[in-house]
């Protein structure tokens, strides 16, 4: 019997079979050690083959089908382990907030580079616009312009008030989508605005910004009535990069890849080499200094450095 993994709690997986039945499943023990070197060998969004017990209430995942794609992060605390965030994704939405909590460019850039490496389209959602002062909105739009200028689709939204949520809805229609971002950026609030009938829990409202806080503890796939499927992931405090070779990392920064043929050396790492097109573009302002800083931090293996102020020179 075949189906799709809708929820993962670590040891149990909820699978919706192709006949529409939800079955609680465990995995074969060999998966964890023999086949996939990650903390979660089965991810939400995976297509699987299961065997079901006679009572049809419990099953065993026998096989994981080939994935169209997936996105992973490396644990910041357990740097040798990777965690699969979701599988078989059509589009990923990264929620970003200027404050409460702060989403730093270093975090955004790590997420974008990883998604690019795994062939996943990303839309950046700048949330809680209803809570910002005029100065903060100017700062947000400076940050947003960095990513719009290199081709990313960026949308200013208020998940709480519904501002521009219809635009998000149109991007999601008929697709399997992943929501990601720090805890508290409003992922659950956005899902509730898109599909109030789901009534996903949020924490107590913040006295400062009157915004629900994200409380998802495990990834879960939700079906929405306008034809979208959303994989809601737990809030991420840090986004440890998986290991890329020094030569390939620049290819996942889109504005670097566009210019690398103009560098003097084919194997240019854009650090100390002469006549480097990337460094020249940074100096001229054609590449944002925050993006170059993220690149050099990742290249140096600095997975702990997330507190990178956008406005820092």
N, C-alpha and C positions, 0 to 999 in steps of 0.2 A: 504494500500500500504506500502511495506517495503523498507528500504534502509539503507544507511550508512552515518553518519555525516562526511562531508568532511571539513567543516570550521565552526568556532565559533567566533562570534564577540561580545559575551556578551548577546545581546538581540535577535539576528537573527542567524539562523543556516542554512548552505547550506547542503542539503541532496541529495545524488545521489541515485535515486531509482534503484531497481533491473532491471528495464527496461532501465536504462541509462539516465534518465532525471534528471537534476539538479533543485531542488525546494528550494526556500527561505522559511524557516519555523520559526514560533515562537513556544514557548512551552505553554502547559496548565499551568495557573497560580499556580495550586495546587502543581506542581512538586517542585517549589522552596522552599516552606515552609513545605509541608506535607510529602514528600517522601525521599528527599536526603538532608542531612545537610552539603552542601558544597556551595562554592561561584558560582559554575557552575554545576547544576544538570545534564546537558547534555554535554558530552565530544566528541571531535573529535575521531573517531574510533567506536563510539557507533552504534549498530544496533538498529533501531527504526521503529515504525509503525507510519505513518502519514496519515492525511486526507488532500486532496487537493481541493482547491477552483475550481469553474467552469472554471476560466481562466487558471488554471494549472500553474500559476506563483507564487502563495503563498500557503503555507500549514500550518498545525498545527501538532506538534509532540504529538501524543496521548499516546504513550507507549515507554519506554526504555526496550529493551530486556536484559536478563541476560548477564552479562559480563564474558568473559573468564578470564580476569584480567584487572587491571587498576593500574595506579601509581599516587599517590597524594603527595603534599607537604603541609605543614602548613605555612600559611602566617607568615613571620617574624615580620611584623608590627601589624598584627591582629591575635594574636597567637591562638585565639579560632576558627579560620576558616580554613578549608582545601580547597584546589583547586585541582581538578582532571586534571592532565596534559594530559593524553591520555588514551584510552581504547582499549582492544582487541589487545594487542601488542605481536608480535612474538619475537622481539629482540629490545633492546634499545642501542643506541650509545651515549656515553657521550664524547663530545669533550673537550679536556684539552689543555691549553696553559701555557707555563712556564712564559711568560710575555705578556703584551699587549693583553688581561689582564692576571693577575696571577690567576691560578686555584689552590687554596690551598687544601692540603690533607683533611682537615676537611670537605670541601664541597664534595669532591669525596666520602669520607667514608659515609657521610649522604645519598648521592644518592644511593650508593651500598647497604647499609643496608635496605633502603626503597624498592628498587627493589627486594632484596632477600625476604623481607617479603611478597611481592605481587607475588612472583614466576616468575619474569621477568629476562631473561638472559640479561647481559650487556657486551658490548664490549667497551673498552676504546680506544679512538682515540687521540693520542698525535699529535696535529696539529702545523703547521707553522714551521716545521723542517728546512725549507729553510732559516729562519730568524735568527737562533741561531749561536752563536760562538761555538768553540770547547768546551770551559768550560761549556757553557750552555747545550750543548748536553750531556756532562758527567752528569750534574745535572739531566737532563730530564731522562736519562737512569737509574740513581739511583732510581728515583721516579717510573719509569715504572717497574723496577725489583721488587719493593715491591708488586705490584699487579700481576705480572706474577708468582711470587713465591707462591701466594695463589690461583692460578688457573684461573685468569681472562685473557681473550684474549686481548692483547694490540697491537696496530698497530701504528707505526710512519708514519705520512702522511704529505703531503702538499696539502691542498685543492686547493690552488692557482695554483701550478705547476703540480698537478696531480700525485705526487709521491705516490705510493701504493694505489691509488684510485681504481684500478682494484681489489685489494684484498678486499677492502671494498665492492665493487660491488658484488663480489661472495658471501660474507656473507649476503648481502641483497636480493639476487635473490629469488623470489617467496615468500617473507615474507612481513608482515606489520611491519615497523620499526619506531622507534621514535628517533629523534635527539634532544639532549638537551645539555645544557652548559651555561656558562655566555654569556652575550651580547659581541659580538666582537671576539668570539673564531673561527668563520668561518663556522657556520652552513649553512647560505645561500650560501656562496661561494662553499661549498662542494656539495650542491644540484645542483648548476649551473654547476659544473664540471661533475657531474653524468648525468645531463639532461639539456644541454645548452638551449634547446628549451623553458624551463620554464622561463628563464630570470628573476629570482627573484632579486629584488632590493637589493643592498648593499649600505652602506654609502660611503662617500668620502674615497679614499684610504689614509691610514696612511702614512705620510711622513717618519716615522721611519722604518716601516716594510713592506710597500707596500702591505697591506692586506685589503681586503674588510671587512667592519664591518656589523654585523648582524642587520637587521632592522625589523624582524618579530614582529608584535604587537599582533597577534592572532594566535592560533594554526590552522594549515591547513594541510590536507592530499593531497599529490601529487602522481599521478600515473606515474611511470617511464617505459620507453619502454623495459626494460629488465625484466619486470615482478614483480618489487618491488613496494611497496607503502610506502611512507615516510611521517610520521607526523612530520612536522617542528614546534617546539614550540618556544614561545618567550624566549629571554634570561632571565636567572634567576640570580638575584643578590645574593640571599641567599636561602638556602634550609632548611627551618624549618622542623624538624622531627615531624611526627605525634606521638602520645603518645603510646609508648610500655611499657609493664610492665618491672620492673627491672630484673625479672627472664628471660624474653624472649629476651631482647636486644642482649645479647651475642650470641644467636643462629643465628643472622643475620650478624655476623662477622665470616666468614667461618673458619678462622684459630682458632678462639676461640671455635667454635662448635666442631671441630675435637679433641680438647684437654680437653674439660670440664669434661669428664668422669674420667680424671686422677686427678682432684682436690679432696682434702680430703673430702670436704662437697658437697653434692648433690645440695644445694642451694647457692653455692659460687657465689658471685657477682664480684670476682676478684679485690677486693679493699683492704680490711684489713685482710682477712681470711688467716690463716696459711696454708702452704703446697698447695698453689694455683698453678696449672700447668700453668695458663696463665701468671701470674707474673714471674714465673721461666723462661718461654719461652721468655719473654721480656728482662729479665736480661741476658739471654744467647745470645740474638740477633736472636732467631728463630722467634719471632714476632716483627715487626717493632715498634719502640717507637711511631712513628706518629699515627699508628693505635690504639695503646693502649690509647694515649692521646685523640684521637677522641672519643673512647668508653667512657672514663671517663667524658668527656665534655657533651656527650649526656645523660649519666646516671644522671649527675648533673642538667640536664635541661638547659644547656647553648647553646641555639639556636643562640646566637648572635656571637659566637666565631668562625669566619671563617678564620681569619688571623693567621693561624697556619703554621709557616715555617717548611718545611720538614726537613731542615738541623739544626733546633733548637734541642738541646739535651733535 
